[in-house]
Amino acid sequence: MGKWSLRSGGSSGGSDIVTLIGEGTVFTGDLVLRGGARIDGKVVGRVTAAALLVVGPGGDIEAEELRAHSVTVCGSIRGKLIVEERLEIQPGGRVCGQVVMEKEGLVVAPGGLFEGAIE
């Protein structure tokens, strides 16, 4: 499998994309990601990401619980999110549910949507 590089300003969690879940792929269950990852398919269940997690425009996550260092959302996430550093919702991105931020790092760009509660 190839290795993609997506740089995000100063993130200490590593930002090389080493895992890709492509369009049309559906993953159900517990997903543990050790490096950076991009989701362009659908994931249902628990997600743990030690580094950057990118949800592409076609990506859809129904999270029982999603734990990640940093998340960039261009697609959609529903459920409970626990984010260490930064949650960035890009134009067209949508996050619905409960968000727990360990640091102040929530960014909602114009055209992004956040519905839910944050602590």
N, C-alpha and C positions, 0 to 999 in steps of 0.2 A: 504494500500500500504506500502511496506517496505521502509526503509530508508537506503541509502548507504552512505558511507563516503569516500570521496576522498580528501586527504590532499594536499594542494599546499603551498609551502614554504612562510609563513608569510603574506598571503593575508588577508586583513582586511575586505573583502567583504563576508566572510563566504564561506565555501567550502563543506558543507554537501549536497550531492545530494538528493533532496527530490522529484524531478519530473523526470519521464522517459517517453520519447516518443519513443516507440519501433519500431523495424524493421517492415516494411510493413504498418506502420501507416502514413497517409497523413493528415496534418493539414493545413488548409487555413484560413487566417484571421489575427487578432491581437492576439498575444500570450504574456501574461504578466506573468512572472515567479518571484515569491517572494523569493524563496530560490535557492540553487544550482540545476542545471538541466543537464540532459544528453539527447541528441537527437541522436537516431539511425535510425529514420524514415526520412520523408520529411516534411519540413515546408516551406510554401509559404506565404509571407506577412510581417507584422511588428512584430518584436520580442523585448521585453524589459526584461532584466534579471538583477535583483538587486544584484546577487552574481555570482558565477562561472557558466559558460555555457560550457559544454563539447559536442563537435560534434564528435560522434563515427565514426569509419571507414566506416560504411554504412550510416552515417548521411548526409543529403543534405539540405541546407537552401538557398532558393531564397529570399533574403531580400530586400524588399522595403526600410527598414531601420532596422538595428539591433543595439540596445543600450545595453551594458553590462558592468559590473564591470570588469570581466576578462573572456577571451575566450581561450579554448584549442581546436585546430582543428586537427582531425585525418581524417575527411571526407572532405566535400566541402561546402564552403560558397560563394555565389555570391551576389553582391549588395553593399549597403552602410553600413559600420560598424562604430560605435562610441564606443570607448573602453576607460574606465576610467583608468585602471591600466596596464593590460598585455594582449597581443595577442600572443599566442604561436602556431606556425604551426609545427606540428609533422611530421615525415617522412610519406609520403603518403597523408598528408593533403594539401588542396588547398584553397586559398583565392583569388578571382578575384573581383576587383571593387575598390571603394574609401574607404580608411580607415582614420579615424580621431582618433588620439591618444591624450588623455588628458595629459598623462605622457609618458616619454620615456620608453617603455616596449614592443617593438616588438621583438620577437624571432622567427627566421626561422631555424629549425633544418635541417641538411643535408637530402635531400630527400623530404623536404617540398617545396611548391611552392606558391609564391606570385606574382600576376599579377595585376597591377593597379597603383593607386596614393596614396600617404600617406602624411598626414600633421600633 
